[in-house]
Amino acid sequence: MTPARRLILALLWLAALLVAGFLLGRHLELSGDLRKFMPAPQTPAQKLLIDELGEGPGSRLLLVALSGSDAETLAAQSGALREQLATQPQFKLIANGSESAADAIPEHLRPYRYLLSPTLDTQPFDRAFLGGELAQRVQDLGSPASGLIEPLLPNDPTLETLKLAEAWQPANAPQRLHGVWFDRKGREALLAIETQAAGFDPKGQQRAVDAIRSAFDAVRGTSNSRLTLSGPGAFSVEIGGRTAREASWIGTIDSLIFALLLWLAYRSWKAPLLGALPLASGGLAGLAAVTVFFDGVHGITIAFGFTLIGVAQDYPIHLFSHQRAGLSPWASARQLWPTLGTGVASTCIAYLTFLASGVDGLQQLAVFTIFGLGVAALATRFALPGLIDPTPRDAADSPRLARAWLRLARWPRINAITFLLLAGAAFAVAWWAPGAFWQNDLSKLTPVPAPALARDAQLRAELGAPDVRYLIAIEARDAEDALRALERLQPALQQLRRQGAFDGYDSAARYLPSQATQRARQAKLPERAAMQRTFNAAVEASPFARDAFTGFIDDVATAKAAAPLTVAGLEGTPLAASVGSLLLQRGDHVTALVSLSGLDDPGAVDRVARRHGAQLLDLKQASESLVAAYRQRVLWALAFAAVLLAATVWFALRTPRRVLRVLAPMALTTLLILAVLRGLGVELNLFHLVALILAAGLGLDYALFFDHAGDERAEQLRTLHAVIVCSLTTLLVFSLLALSSIPVLRAIGSTVALGVLCNFVLALLITRQRVSAAGDAA
């Protein structure tokens, strides 16, 4: 085949990959739901944590601070921003403290105020009560608050609407200046915004953040005002943007390094193009497999998947380096295939065990990696040889490589005793190094800068947001049972608050009483005729005209006959957000939550909660136990994978000494990585485990090829050339990842880079055959 035809075929292969990538992209459903990478929750706290991570209102809350101008300007901009955002479908609730009683209870729910308010629990609607209320209204109309009260009087002379609005205010609500929320220093106007999109819907959160920034630009005008945006959604958008930027420049430099090293190694501009084709084919095959077998592809699967199948870039390098004159590329590929196939099979087996993990994300990762590596290896074996120049430069003819091999041959070999001493020392350092061995705190893995987290905590404190760690939870069959349980718990909570166990609490029963309570209040409302007579008598004894309260009697009559208000009846109102965040309806059960602020005595709260059939949930502990359960699954999978890997190598080599010699560098490297990381005080997380798998796969390949080289000097030189090129490309790429500001990428990068160094050196010291000073095998 002529060089021109080989180039045309390579370009056709590349074009086919581009078309396949375009078609795959049209059918690719991306997911950002982190729950797919979590094991099935077992405890109530874990179940609640998983629900809240993806769908809970806490994940939907965005905190906004306006600063940089005088208070009056900021207040006006806060109001204008609220008005602009209130009409946009991305948001469920926009609160800035300017909400009036009319906002708290929409018009069609006004008659229900007598069923929602506790007034009737202690006070009948008799002449004395109504007369006293009317007398108080006369005084109110002479006060500065008359402008607020006067519009409510015709329908609500008892001001039940205002009483409810005040009762529903957060216990630690921020101060109001110029009618809107401000921080304690009066320098920042504050808003709380709940999005329609879930916290881990990156596209939805991006649209919400863009809408807020666009609306602020419109209301800011020429002022110096600044907008600060915080909360899970804002962080996910920022993290996503930063990750994309870092991935872009790392990917660009990675590609340039790969191309440059292959050009330097093989003195051909074609080598980078041909070397990339199997890797690209494997990546697309992995994506296609996940698309076929799963409903959607998680973003983490793509990110980790392409990182893990990066080992596939070694396959064409081995083929290039093992070419020699007189042997066709097809014959060279056939000779390499037993060794290459063993390495591929072993690596795939390691990921095959993830299919039994029961975690959707790990299963996706396994499918992606297995199909990706398999296709990349098959492409290297059965397609790439047809595109390679059949008359290459033989790496064995390089004088520099020969001199390097002789120097390496003088390095001391590691025997069994040395191996055991090194392994024992590494184990001791890893096990007894000070500090925790495992990192269970998810917050320490976040790439959100510490100042941004501190700013978020400050805004939450200013807005009186509840404790995000502790919640009281009550499981019930339906909403009515849950509301009744909350009402039974409420007196005990009030007692705990008086005792100083916490500063404040919030529950759905504050906004929506149970139907039983509503019916009890309804029974205390007088019939229309009786109500009319009683109220007329009260009005006659007051300065008000008899027809000044035309709507009041109608509202009482409506409340008397109305069906009790339910959760469904709140849909489309501000109350729906408040109740929905505290009354979680999940299929055949309901979880009622009580949020706490300023919790000082968790033990006392837990004891009281348990006496009332509730439970104090520690979400921090739940997240840590979930991470521990996840890690346990991964470790069991790895243990099983290690057994299968050893069996695969045994099946391929059949000689105990060769099997041990191939597996030893990989095993010792794993211990050395753990020792170095723990010796430096690094607490290991799940991403270090993923990186250890990748490092082990690389080490196995290096050892297999050094074993494959045997005692033939020329083949040893070709193997050395291949392994040097492989290790350099991998080392430089993962060293870049180790410099990333993203903790996940940094953990993977540093671990694999360290693994490449250790595996290369140990493969030389353990697996290679002896070489005499004259260049012959000893």
LINRA-V13332 format. One record per helix or strand of 2 or more residues. SS is the DSSP state (helix for helix, strand for strand). FROM is the first residue (numbers start at 1). LEN is the number of residues. If there is no record, write none. Layout:
ss = (SS SS)
from = (FROM FROM)
len = (LEN LEN)
This chain:
ss = (helix strand helix helix helix strand helix strand helix helix helix helix helix helix strand strand strand helix strand helix helix strand helix helix helix helix helix helix helix helix helix strand helix strand helix helix helix helix helix helix strand strand helix strand helix helix helix helix helix)
from = (3 30 34 44 57 61 71 91 101 107 119 127 146 160 175 180 189 202 226 232 269 297 299 329 360 384 395 399 416 442 450 470 479 504 508 515 528 550 568 574 583 589 602 615 619 656 686 713 743)
len = (25 2 4 11 4 7 16 5 4 10 4 15 8 8 3 3 7 19 5 35 25 2 23 28 23 4 3 11 17 4 13 7 21 4 3 10 13 12 3 9 4 9 10 4 35 24 24 26 25)
